[in-house]
């Protein structure tokens, strides 16, 4: 899958994975040594994350059900117990620098493109 900042026609992630289910969302990126540019993790039905057990910082984007950006957080460090946005329904975990590179701001619209589209 891909994620695009549709408001600005910029690619956010060209290799986006989806964490489905409680355990996949709880694990998130834990256990990975790094997250390469272009990679990312999308968690639906999620308003909060943690970075406990992670080895690297990440950029985080919170969106509502319509994939409108509600909040962005740059360089969230490992071992942060709670990062949340109560108005969010979707979360994207991305490599540091993605928010800046794709110029993502509150109000932008994110589009998910599945491989079969």
SULMO-V42626 format. One record per backbone hydrogen bond with DSSP energy under -1.0 kcal/mol. NH is the residue of the N-H (numbers start at 1). CO is the residue of the C=O. Records with the same first field share a line. If there is no record, write none. Layout:
# SULMO-V42626
NH=CO, CO
This chain:
# SULMO-V42626
2=113
3=13
4=111
5=10
6=4, 109
7=109
8=5
9=5
10=5
12=3
13=3
15=38
16=1
17=40
19=42
25=21
26=22
27=23
28=24
30=27
32=29
39=36
40=15
41=93
42=17
43=91
45=89
46=89
49=83
51=80
54=51
58=76
59=94
60=73
61=92
62=71
63=90
64=68
67=64
69=108
70=62
71=62
73=60
76=58
79=51
83=49
85=47
88=85
89=63
90=63
91=43
92=61
93=41
94=59
98=95
101=97
102=98
103=100
104=99
107=69
108=105
110=67
111=4
113=2
117=114
